[in-house]
Each structure stands twice: as structure tokens, then as C-alpha cells.
Amino acid sequence: MTKKAHAPSVVGAHHGPTELPLVDIAGYNLEVEDDDGFIGDRASQTAFRRLLDERRRRLRDEGHADPLGRLPSAKLGKKTLDRALRGKAGRQAAELLRGSVEVFADELAQVVRRFMRQKSWKGVRRVVIGGGFSESEVGERTILQAAALCHADGVPVELARLRHEADDGGLIGWVHLAPPHFAEHADALLALDIGGTNVRCGIVEFRRGKAKDLSHARVARRIKWRHADDEPSRTALVDGLVNMLQEMIAWSRRHRIRLAPFVGIACPGLIREDGTIARGAQNLPGNWAADSFHLPTALREQLPLIGEAPTQVLMHNDAVVQGLSELPFMRDVKRWAVLTVGTGLGNASYVNRKPAPKEGKKNGKKGRGAS
């Protein structure tokens, strides 16, 4: 079967770029195998809930009451688990959560250690942990314990939590991927963050007047759809994305926010230059890796004009985009990475480029002015 060709969504740009003005993306969607499959699968939020279920079942098999009740762990919210961790649901529940955190922290530390042995992660000195799991107390304690385990093992890496809300990080990162002229001539851009459970759609303000490095970029408005509850088909999910974007365009007009004619899509998987997905989108409904499916085109054809120009659409991996939200704050290290603990475990690694020499300087020496 001949692969269908897709026209680029942005003239002079392509999807999934790995070379940016300030940073190179050394790798993403890294898949490291172990005896049971891919090691990253052991450190996802899904894996934590499965681990918690196993420990609860063991208690029941031993004749003890389940301190977390009847609901499966996948149905327990973060606040419920955090309360249990703090002892608000009794001593047994607290011990159950603390024990689960210890085991899961060891799994996370093992993933970091294994990734650090891969070529694209060589020399990484800081790993930012993102995804919704990192925002809970359970997630925070897991990260702290994993960091302590790495330190005890002599692994020269620092673990840190994403500074933005996880729901915002996968949107804000697009200010560093969009063509730079948009930040000079518009107030904001539209961004989508598509995950296996949720979709987030937001208006991301550049706020270039506050910081030219876009470190003050923020999400002005965000809406979230837990599509996993609705179990939509691929077509229905795409229609839902269009509706969310149209709502954001209308809201921006009412609030006089000048949108760039641009949409950035953060999506799981390995993204080809033509905007198709090579692999890694198995948590999304339908076949997103089909050569006949091209999400950027499907969205662009259904969206109205933004201003006077056709809407331009680019797509990149969701972990890459979430990591790039940290770019202005990672200038003190050469190599860094991100792990996004969500339905699956996303990953990306980066190598900072040297900043361009300031005008009037060459080879590190101050130049003379013209006479």
C-alpha cells in the first residue's frame, strides 16, 4: 500500500521537530524493554493503581477488611488517596498507601536509572516529573523517595516536579515550538494536549512584554474533557476537539485576545515530519497510526479563520511539549529530561544550545565599537 502524502500545515515548518533555537530534543518516546515488556510501563499512574489494587487484594486474601473500601483503585480520586496517606482514613489505609508509595518510588527510580544508560539520556543532570500524578501528595512523596534512592545509588541526577500545573504544562510548551513571529504579532495561541484519559484545550498567552524568553507565558483559559468516560470513536474524539477549539476562538473574540492563526497539538507517540503518528498512540480510541489518518489536516479543515489567515496546525509528542514548558528555567544545566506520569509514562530528553553571542562580542572577547 502506498503511503498517503500530506501537505505541511505550516509553510517552512514541519511536525515533530528535534532542533529548536535554544535546545535540541535528543530523544523522546524512548522504549526500553525488560523481561515483562517496556520498563516505562512500570512507572505510569496506571501501574501505581494496579500496584495498589494488588496490595489491597492481598489484605482481603489474608482476611482483613479493605481500608479503602469497595471501589477499585482506578476509581479513587487523588484527594481520596492523599487523605488516606495523611492518615485521615485510618492507620491501616495510611500504612497501605505509604507501603505502595515506597514500592512505586523504587520502580520510578529504576526507570530513571535505566533511562540514564541510554544514549539519548547520557549526561542528563535534571529530570522534571510531570503528568497529573506529580500534583498529588502521593506523587510528591513518590518523587522525593525516588530522588533519595537515586542519590543513595550514586546516580548523578536531580528529580524535580513540573513548576506549572500538569494540565497547563502540555499547553504552555507550545510557545517554544510555534514559529517565533507569532509571539511578536499576537497575544496568544491555541493548544491541545491529548492524553489517553483526558483532552485539554487552552488559550496560551505569550506575555512577551513581561519576559522575552517567554518564561511568563500562561494559560488564560482552559477546558478539559475526560473522554475516557465517554468512550468516543476516533471520529467523535476529533469532532470534540474541533468543538473545544471553536469555543476557545469565540471566547478570545469576546475578550479581545488576539489569537495567532495557529494550533499546537500535543499527542502521545512518535510524530513523523508529515504529521502522522509512527507508534505510541495505543491508548487513544481507534487507529491513530493509520497512514490515512492525519489529525492536523482534519482539524484545520473544520476550523474557522483566525483573523485573516488560514489556521496553521503543528503536532508534537505530548511529553516533549510538557517538558518544553520548563525550558526557560533549565538554562543552568546542559542536559535535562522529562518524565510524564499519566495513563502511560511519557519521556523526552533535551540538550541546551549555547546562547547566541551578544552583539559586539566574538569568541568570548568584547569587540571594539566602530570609529
Buried (B, 14 or more C-beta within 10 A) or exposed (E): EEEEEBEBBBEEBBBBBBEBEBBBBBBBBBBBEEEEEBBBBBBBBBBBBBBBBEBBEEBEEEEEEBBBEEEEBEEBEBEBBBBBBEEEBEEBBBEBBBEBBEBBBBBBBBBBBBBBEBEBBEBBBBBBBBBBBBBBBBBBBBBBBBBEBBBEEEBEBBBBBBEBBBBBBBBBBBBBBBBEEBBEEBBBBBBBBBBBBBBBBBBBBBBBEEEEBBBBBBBBBBBEBEBBEEEBEBEBBBBBBBBBBBEBBEBBEEEEBEBBBBBBBBBBBBBBEBBBBEEBBEBBBBEBBEBEBBBBBBBBEBBEEBEEEEBBBBBBBBBBBBBBBBBBBBBEBBBBBBBBBBBBBBBBBBBBEEEEEEEEEEEEEEEEEEE
